[in-house]
């Protein structure tokens, strides 16, 4: 699925976790003239360097979604309509 996601990728960098540390993914990122910000998989023989400050942005996004899911009504999707669900997302973000 990484190839499908990269087809729609835009920007100067592609930030991903160590699970995406594969040579075919890195080369696909390079073909799109993007910088790969992927920490090396611990089992890899060659440990590659990555921009830790930029990778920290990924962490902040993950924390944001984790906090959103702490609201039970959002995590279980009680709301039937997309409009009401989106309203709850906006409310949770405001909190």
JOKA-V914239 format. One record per residue. SS is DSSP state (h for helix, s for strand, l for the rest). PSI is psi in radians with two decimals (NA if undefined). NEAR is the number of other ideal C-beta (glycine too) atoms within 10 Angstrom. Layout:
BEGIN
ss=<SS SS>
psi=<PSI PSI>
near=<NEAR NEAR>
END
This chain:
BEGIN
ss=<l h h h h h h l l l l l s s s s l h h h l l h h h h h h h h h l l l s s s s l l l l l l l l l l l l l h h h h h h h h h h h h h h h h h h l l h h h h l l l l l l h h h h h h h h h h h h h l>
psi=<-0.28 -0.64 -0.69 -0.72 -0.67 -0.42 -0.51 0.09 2.46 2.74 -3.03 -0.28 2.64 2.01 2.21 2.88 3.12 -0.32 -0.35 0.27 1.38 2.58 -0.65 -0.53 -0.75 -0.69 -0.61 -0.62 -0.74 -0.65 -0.53 0.16 0.74 2.76 2.25 2.05 1.41 2.08 2.63 2.49 2.39 -0.40 -0.11 2.44 -0.69 2.05 2.11 2.64 2.66 2.79 1.82 -0.55 -0.73 -0.63 -0.49 -0.54 -0.66 -0.72 -0.75 -0.66 -0.74 -0.71 -0.69 -0.84 -0.60 -0.73 -0.64 -0.70 -0.19 -0.33 1.97 -0.68 -0.55 -0.76 -0.66 -0.06 1.07 -0.62 2.36 -0.64 2.62 -0.59 -0.81 -0.65 -0.76 -0.63 -0.70 -0.65 -0.79 -0.72 -0.77 -0.67 -0.62 -0.60 NA>
near=<5 16 9 7 13 17 9 6 13 7 9 8 15 22 20 20 13 13 11 18 19 13 8 9 19 16 10 19 21 12 9 12 7 17 15 19 19 22 18 14 14 8 7 13 5 5 10 12 7 19 13 9 8 13 16 11 13 14 11 8 10 11 10 11 8 9 12 14 12 9 14 8 12 16 10 9 9 11 15 8 8 8 8 11 15 11 12 16 14 10 12 15 10 6 7>
END
